[in-house]
Amino acid sequence: MKIKVMAAITVVVLTLGLVVVVVAAQTSTPTSAVNQNQDVPNHFGELISSAKASGKAITFDFLVPLVTGERVWTIPDDTAKRSVSTVGVDYVCFSEPWNAGSRERCTLFSNISSITFLK
């Protein structure tokens, strides 16, 4: 009789322990990638600005080229003398020499399929 009572108590204690573990796992706050790396930009404009500020080359891959035949640009471009001039809320502009001045070419972020840069 004592063995049955001890077995029943053991089962109840183990069951309660399992319930506590399951409830704790379900109610814990998950750790997201953003919480792990606070340096991750919140939007595309911030990503471009931080890449530009790093001073390293940024490669843009466009869905529709801004210049015929040039779907991929690496900025700064010493040959074409292009640079990122403005980063807006939903667009980016590039500046390049043109005659005695400069020309601005702007595109929406939705026209950029990818950006690559070194951190």
C-alpha positions in Angstrom: 0.0 0.0 0.0 2.8 2.4 0.9 4.5 1.7 -2.5 1.3 2.6 -4.4 0.9 5.9 -2.4 4.6 6.8 -3.0 4.2 6.0 -6.7 1.1 8.1 -7.0 2.8 11.0 -5.2 5.8 10.7 -7.5 3.6 10.8 -10.6 1.8 13.9 -9.3 5.0 15.7 -8.5 6.5 14.8 -11.9 3.3 15.9 -13.7 3.3 19.2 -11.9 7.0 19.8 -12.7 6.3 19.1 -16.4 3.3 21.6 -16.3 5.5 24.3 -14.8 8.2 23.7 -17.5 5.7 23.9 -20.3 4.0 27.0 -19.0 7.4 28.7 -18.4 8.4 28.0 -22.0 5.2 29.2 -23.5 5.2 32.5 -21.6 8.9 33.4 -22.0 9.7 36.3 -24.3 11.4 35.1 -27.5 14.7 36.7 -28.4 14.6 38.2 -31.9 17.5 38.9 -34.2 16.9 42.7 -33.7 17.3 42.3 -29.9 20.6 40.4 -30.5 22.1 43.0 -32.9 21.1 46.6 -32.1 23.2 47.8 -35.1 20.7 46.3 -37.7 19.1 49.2 -39.6 15.3 49.6 -39.3 14.7 50.5 -43.0 16.3 50.5 -46.4 17.3 54.2 -46.2 19.1 53.7 -42.9 20.9 50.7 -44.4 22.1 52.8 -47.4 23.1 55.7 -45.1 25.1 53.5 -42.8 26.8 51.8 -45.7 27.7 55.2 -47.2 29.0 56.4 -43.9 31.3 53.4 -43.6 33.2 54.8 -46.6 33.4 51.4 -48.2 32.0 50.4 -51.6 28.3 49.7 -52.0 27.0 47.6 -54.8 23.4 48.3 -56.0 21.5 45.8 -58.2 18.6 47.5 -60.0 15.5 45.8 -61.4 15.3 48.5 -64.1 18.7 50.1 -64.9 19.1 53.8 -64.4 21.4 53.9 -67.4 20.8 51.4 -70.3 23.0 48.4 -69.9 24.1 49.2 -66.3 22.0 47.1 -64.0 24.7 46.9 -61.3 26.5 49.9 -59.9 29.3 50.0 -57.3 29.5 53.3 -55.6 31.7 55.2 -55.3 32.6 54.7 -58.9 35.9 56.3 -59.8 35.4 55.8 -63.5 31.9 57.4 -63.8 32.6 59.6 -60.7 29.2 58.5 -59.2 28.3 58.8 -55.6 25.2 58.5 -53.4 24.0 62.1 -53.0 20.7 61.8 -51.2 18.8 59.1 -49.2 15.1 59.8 -48.8 12.3 58.0 -47.1 11.6 55.7 -50.1 14.3 56.7 -52.6 18.0 57.2 -53.2 19.8 59.6 -55.6 23.1 59.3 -57.2 25.2 62.2 -58.4 27.6 62.2 -61.3 29.5 64.9 -63.3 27.6 66.3 -66.3 29.1 69.0 -68.5 30.0 71.9 -66.2 27.7 70.7 -63.3 26.3 67.4 -62.1 23.4 65.2 -62.9 21.2 63.5 -60.2 19.6 60.1 -60.9 17.1 59.1 -58.4 15.2 55.8 -58.0 12.7 54.3 -55.6 13.8 51.6 -53.2 11.4 49.3 -54.9 13.7 49.4 -58.0 16.6 48.0 -56.0 16.7 44.3 -55.8 19.8 44.1 -53.5 22.5 46.1 -51.9 25.9 44.6 -51.0 28.6 46.2 -48.8 31.3 45.2 -46.3 30.8 46.0 -42.7 
